[in-house]
Amino acid sequence: MTNLFYKFKQIIEERRLPWVLEVRIRNYTNFLFYIINKSYNAFKIKNKFKPRVCFICGFHGISGGVIAIANIANLLSEDFCVYFISHPKSFYNLYLNFRSVIIKDHINFDEVDFFICDASVSHDILSEIKRWKKLAIVTCHGFPRSAHGLSFSYLRKTLELADCVHFVSEYQRQMFKFPLQQSVVIPNFTYKICKTINTDNIGLVGRHSDPKKNSRIAVELALKSRAPYICVWGDNSFCYNNPRVKIHGWTKNRKKIYNSFDVLLSLSKEETFGMVVIEAMSCGIPCVLSDIPAFRGFQDNPGVKLVSFDKLHDVPYMLNEFLLKKDELKNDIIKYWEKYYSQKSVNVKWKNCLGFGNVT
């Protein structure tokens, strides 16, 4: 039965349904996994000896931040008792695993050791957490100007009420110029993706309809490489009329994405982190990236080349070089990912942040 639920979840996430049918059932999907989680955990014996963490988030729509926060909850659920305040229509329901216990709205502050909140959480809740003298961590997954439409003053107040603010990169922390009591940088992580096919193709992954992704220029430069095909994964609205350019819709099947190409190309003008980059690293895929602050955090990886916007003519040569050296670089790229962006390494950082470095 559990396998059937996960199979259905995969179909929904990969959007392999007719568009009309998908729209009709999308609102019911979150409710379904809300019920599944509640039913599964109703009979599970709670471990009273594990530290207890409660997630309280104000934004429950679909976004990269929602997925990232759900990943944090799932990661911590391996060593902590994780509770997540949600409701039947929340998109969190789809991404939380069964170890993360969904609760509706009742919080017993006396039974929770610490709280993790998003930037849009209610100030009243943060004040109540403070009154109970519990640790409150606010996790940020965007820039100040793009935090779900929050005003500058609201966001500033949120961070002032937090005991600690979590950022996913040093560059993101620098963008929040508020005076913070305490902040920590813990990167996003990804589970290992096992790549099994070699293709000599170039790949682009992301929201290509966003002008900041610079995807059209990236495709034009990739076409000058020796790659037989340029595989573009993301929103279906992106179009490019060339037989060598293969446009794919979005899918949560990461193995399918990264099996289709051997070098990742991203010439994005702005990022907070670069999730697709660490996904590619987990496969041992080399990456040619724009020289922007967020991507400079990856420059020590032997399989990463940064290119400035005034030297984009070098991109085809960089791609060709990586296509030739991809096999000899693969193991070093994976070792770099394991050290900084794997589930294990990021889990250690979160435990240390929460003061439970000895949790096993």
QUILIN-V576283 format. One record per residue. N is the residue number from 1. RES is the residue in one letter. PSI is psi in radians with two decimals (* if undefined). Layout:
BEGIN
N,RES,PSI / N,RES,PSI
END
This chain:
BEGIN
1,M,-0.75 / 2,T,-0.71 / 3,N,-0.63 / 4,L,-0.73 / 5,F,-0.76 / 6,Y,-0.60 / 7,K,-0.75 / 8,F,-0.70 / 9,K,-0.71 / 10,Q,-0.72 / 11,I,-0.75 / 12,I,-0.81 / 13,E,-0.63 / 14,E,-0.14 / 15,R,0.84 / 16,R,0.59 / 17,L,2.73 / 18,P,2.53 / 19,W,-0.80 / 20,V,-0.77 / 21,L,-0.68 / 22,E,-0.78 / 23,V,-0.67 / 24,R,-0.59 / 25,I,-0.11 / 26,R,-0.74 / 27,N,-0.39 / 28,Y,-0.38 / 29,T,-0.83 / 30,N,-0.68 / 31,F,-0.70 / 32,L,-0.81 / 33,F,-0.37 / 34,Y,-0.83 / 35,I,-0.73 / 36,I,-0.82 / 37,N,-0.80 / 38,K,-0.72 / 39,S,-0.73 / 40,Y,-0.77 / 41,N,-0.19 / 42,A,-0.45 / 43,F,0.07 / 44,K,2.38 / 45,I,2.17 / 46,K,2.44 / 47,N,1.90 / 48,K,-0.17 / 49,F,-0.13 / 50,K,2.55 / 51,P,2.60 / 52,R,2.26 / 53,V,2.46 / 54,C,2.26 / 55,F,2.24 / 56,I,2.02 / 57,C,2.49 / 58,G,-0.52 / 59,F,2.20 / 60,H,0.24 / 61,G,-3.06 / 62,I,2.26 / 63,S,2.89 / 64,G,-0.58 / 65,G,-0.67 / 66,V,-0.78 / 67,I,-0.72 / 68,A,-0.74 / 69,I,-0.69 / 70,A,-0.66 / 71,N,-0.68 / 72,I,-0.78 / 73,A,-0.78 / 74,N,-0.67 / 75,L,-0.84 / 76,L,-0.43 / 77,S,-0.22 / 78,E,-0.51 / 79,D,-0.17 / 80,F,2.79 / 81,C,1.94 / 82,V,2.20 / 83,Y,2.43 / 84,F,2.02 / 85,I,2.07 / 86,S,-3.14 / 87,H,2.91 / 88,P,-0.49 / 89,K,-0.01 / 90,S,2.43 / 91,F,-0.26 / 92,Y,-0.55 / 93,N,-0.61 / 94,L,-0.53 / 95,Y,-0.25 / 96,L,2.44 / 97,N,3.08 / 98,F,-0.28 / 99,R,-0.44 / 100,S,2.01 / 101,V,2.07 / 102,I,2.25 / 103,I,2.69 / 104,K,-1.13 / 105,D,-0.13 / 106,H,2.19 / 107,I,2.15 / 108,N,1.65 / 109,F,-0.52 / 110,D,-0.38 / 111,E,0.08 / 112,V,2.35 / 113,D,-0.66 / 114,F,2.86 / 115,F,2.51 / 116,I,2.17 / 117,C,2.73 / 118,D,3.07 / 119,A,-0.29 / 120,S,0.21 / 121,V,2.65 / 122,S,2.39 / 123,H,-0.52 / 124,D,-0.69 / 125,I,-0.76 / 126,L,-0.68 / 127,S,-0.67 / 128,E,-0.70 / 129,I,-0.72 / 130,K,-0.69 / 131,R,-0.59 / 132,W,0.01 / 133,K,0.73 / 134,K,2.69 / 135,L,2.23 / 136,A,2.09 / 137,I,2.23 / 138,V,2.14 / 139,T,2.24 / 140,C,2.38 / 141,H,0.47 / 142,G,-2.95 / 143,F,2.82 / 144,P,-0.61 / 145,R,-0.15 / 146,S,0.47 / 147,A,1.23 / 148,H,0.62 / 149,G,0.23 / 150,L,2.47 / 151,S,2.76 / 152,F,-0.75 / 153,S,-0.66 / 154,Y,-0.80 / 155,L,-0.71 / 156,R,-0.75 / 157,K,-0.71 / 158,T,-0.82 / 159,L,-0.53 / 160,E,-0.57 / 161,L,-0.28 / 162,A,2.56 / 163,D,-0.52 / 164,C,2.50 / 165,V,2.28 / 166,H,2.27 / 167,F,2.74 / 168,V,-0.20 / 169,S,2.76 / 170,E,-0.64 / 171,Y,-0.75 / 172,Q,-0.73 / 173,R,-0.69 / 174,Q,-0.48 / 175,M,-0.45 / 176,F,1.67 / 177,K,0.33 / 178,F,2.62 / 179,P,2.02 / 180,L,2.45 / 181,Q,-0.81 / 182,Q,2.46 / 183,S,2.75 / 184,V,2.51 / 185,V,2.02 / 186,I,2.06 / 187,P,2.84 / 188,N,2.85 / 189,F,2.92 / 190,T,2.59 / 191,Y,2.67 / 192,K,2.32 / 193,I,2.13 / 194,C,1.85 / 195,K,2.27 / 196,T,-0.05 / 197,I,2.36 / 198,N,2.38 / 199,T,-0.45 / 200,D,0.25 / 201,N,2.81 / 202,I,2.49 / 203,G,2.52 / 204,L,2.35 / 205,V,2.19 / 206,G,-2.95 / 207,R,1.50 / 208,H,-0.24 / 209,S,-0.27 / 210,D,2.08 / 211,P,-0.49 / 212,K,-0.31 / 213,K,-0.33 / 214,N,0.55 / 215,S,-0.63 / 216,R,-0.76 / 217,I,-0.70 / 218,A,-0.75 / 219,V,-0.77 / 220,E,-0.71 / 221,L,-0.65 / 222,A,-0.57 / 223,L,-0.34 / 224,K,-0.10 / 225,S,3.11 / 226,R,0.08 / 227,A,2.35 / 228,P,-0.62 / 229,Y,2.65 / 230,I,1.97 / 231,C,2.05 / 232,V,1.98 / 233,W,2.27 / 234,G,-2.49 / 235,D,2.49 / 236,N,-0.13 / 237,S,-0.30 / 238,F,2.29 / 239,C,2.51 / 240,Y,2.08 / 241,N,1.48 / 242,N,2.28 / 243,P,-0.34 / 244,R,-0.19 / 245,V,2.04 / 246,K,1.97 / 247,I,2.22 / 248,H,2.52 / 249,G,3.02 / 250,W,2.54 / 251,T,2.57 / 252,K,-0.01 / 253,N,1.55 / 254,R,-0.60 / 255,K,-0.70 / 256,K,-0.71 / 257,I,-0.95 / 258,Y,-0.18 / 259,N,-0.26 / 260,S,-0.16 / 261,F,2.90 / 262,D,-0.23 / 263,V,2.30 / 264,L,2.40 / 265,L,2.20 / 266,S,2.05 / 267,L,0.61 / 268,S,2.52 / 269,K,-0.36 / 270,E,2.34 / 271,E,2.68 / 272,T,-0.49 / 273,F,-1.32 / 274,G,1.12 / 275,M,-0.71 / 276,V,-0.45 / 277,V,-0.82 / 278,I,-0.46 / 279,E,-0.77 / 280,A,-0.70 / 281,M,-0.68 / 282,S,-0.38 / 283,C,-0.20 / 284,G,0.39 / 285,I,2.20 / 286,P,2.71 / 287,C,2.29 / 288,V,2.06 / 289,L,2.65 / 290,S,2.60 / 291,D,1.37 / 292,I,2.79 / 293,P,-0.78 / 294,A,-0.67 / 295,F,-0.33 / 296,R,-0.34 / 297,G,-0.25 / 298,F,0.05 / 299,Q,-0.31 / 300,D,-0.15 / 301,N,2.24 / 302,P,-0.28 / 303,G,0.42 / 304,V,2.31 / 305,K,2.28 / 306,L,2.45 / 307,V,2.27 / 308,S,2.77 / 309,F,-0.32 / 310,D,0.05 / 311,K,0.60 / 312,L,-0.33 / 313,H,-0.26 / 314,D,-0.20 / 315,V,-0.85 / 316,P,-0.66 / 317,Y,-0.68 / 318,M,-0.73 / 319,L,-0.78 / 320,N,-0.68 / 321,E,-0.74 / 322,F,-0.59 / 323,L,-0.58 / 324,L,-0.61 / 325,K,0.07 / 326,K,-0.68 / 327,D,-0.71 / 328,E,-0.36 / 329,L,-0.32 / 330,K,-0.90 / 331,N,-0.70 / 332,D,-0.63 / 333,I,-0.78 / 334,I,-0.69 / 335,K,-0.68 / 336,Y,-0.78 / 337,W,-0.78 / 338,E,-0.63 / 339,K,-0.60 / 340,Y,-0.53 / 341,Y,0.23 / 342,S,2.91 / 343,Q,-0.76 / 344,K,-0.82 / 345,S,-0.70 / 346,V,-0.59 / 347,N,-0.72 / 348,V,-0.72 / 349,K,-0.71 / 350,W,-0.70 / 351,K,-0.75 / 352,N,-0.68 / 353,C,-0.70 / 354,L,-0.04 / 355,G,0.37 / 356,F,0.80 / 357,G,-0.31 / 358,N,0.12 / 359,V,2.37 / 360,T,*
END
